[in-house]
Amino acid sequence: MDNSASEISPATTPNEVDRILPPGQLLILGLQHVLVMYAGAVAVPLMIGDRLGLSKEVISLLISADLFCCGVVTLIQCLGVGKFMGIRLPVIMSVTFAAVTPMVAIGSNPEIGLTGIFGATIAAGLITTLLAPVVGRLMPLFPPLVTGIVITSIGLSIIQVGIDWAAGGAGNPNYGDPVYICVASAVLLFILLITRYATGFLSNVAVLLGIAFGFALAYMMGEVNLSGLADAKWFAIVTPMALGIPTFDPVAILTLTAVLIIVFIESMGMFLALGDIVGHKLTEKDIIRGLRVDGVGTVIGGLFNSFPHTSFSQNVGLVSVTRIHSRWVCVAAGCILILFGMVPKMAVFVASIPQFVLGGAGLVMFGMVLATGIRILARANYSTNRYNLYIVAISLGMGMTPTLSHGFFAQFPAALQPLLHSGIMLATACAVILNLFFNGYPKAEKSQA
């Protein structure tokens, strides 16, 4: 294989997003994306299964269904379906953490249960698919200043995930163990060395190589748990409604619909960040097509025993780090996810990668999202428009509130908790409102097909 820098290089033309790389490179780069998002993808079914007291067999089925749906919906987002949906950018789809708390509340109700979660997921997905054009038309409210704030808040929110990973993972009784932090630091150093001294293809898979290096270290130290690998099946078909016919509760449906509208706003910010990274200016129609996949993907999730899906912001950082902008890399990742969903043994093996190994990579990738937001904010006019400083300061301060003080909004009504615990949503709402107050309604650019 020719590892010259000319074989894979940073995007220099708008067509770079559509460039199809050699199969071997697509496979490796796609696997790199999967490893980055895997822990987050399986965390939701694990959390719900644990809190609802589900059996190991049911949780395993939820995980397989989750991976399968992530792959299918990723393909829809990256390949598109005519002019109806699909943003056709390097996007990875996965289940959203924002819906965990309301889904646990729904499933804990003995009159609703797990099938009620699936029913609410299907119905909320259908409703939000119809609402996608309405949310998409809010794009004029996101000039560069607001977009920069949103992307910066995304970076600030997800970098906490990388920090938790490096310390052993949230909930780990040995959280902060020096061994975890040292391995995460070694992975980070390894990635930086590869990035600095390797060229061509090796440089672009620095994150994957770093994770492999960290896994080897953790295995030699006896920190890799392969329990369950021998018992896992080699092949299992993912079938719809395997855990029962979905049931539909009006309150549960309205609750998840409200959460998904919030997720839509976060997805819009993620799309804008990705568009800036790959050099592709998004139109209103692009945003709407991307949001429709969030809705349709949620419907697919409910049908196949999974949960609400959204565009995964964690992988945006990887696109920025590797500078590989081809959406076909994420198409390859989607195929790998489908395969993992149908080959439980492979899924268990990947799940055995310790979170502290992923932590070293996470700090690089998630920090790149933060850096993208800062870069956009640097373009804002602060010299003649003193109001912009107020907008940035207050919006980012509000966005950090739920991260720095978990109990700040604890006394507010339960119905508002999904909104108030989303730092991205708080920063976005503040930025939009303050920008309207100080700078007025921005003129919308004409959208293109």
Secondary structure as UniProt FT lines:
FT   TURN            5..7
FT   HELIX           14..18
FT   HELIX           23..51
FT   TURN            52..53
FT   HELIX           56..79
FT   TURN            82..84
FT   STRAND          93..95
FT   HELIX           97..99
FT   HELIX           100..108
FT   TURN            110..112
FT   HELIX           113..136
FT   TURN            137..138
FT   HELIX           139..141
FT   HELIX           144..166
FT   TURN            167..168
FT   TURN            170..171
FT   TURN            173..176
FT   HELIX           178..197
FT   HELIX           200..204
FT   HELIX           206..220
FT   TURN            221..222
FT   TURN            227..231
FT   TURN            240..243
FT   HELIX           250..278
FT   HELIX           284..303
FT   TURN            304..305
FT   STRAND          309..311
FT   HELIX           314..322
FT   HELIX           327..342
FT   HELIX           344..351
FT   HELIX           355..377
FT   TURN            378..379
FT   HELIX           387..404
FT   TURN            406..411
FT   HELIX           414..416
FT   HELIX           417..420
FT   HELIX           423..439
//
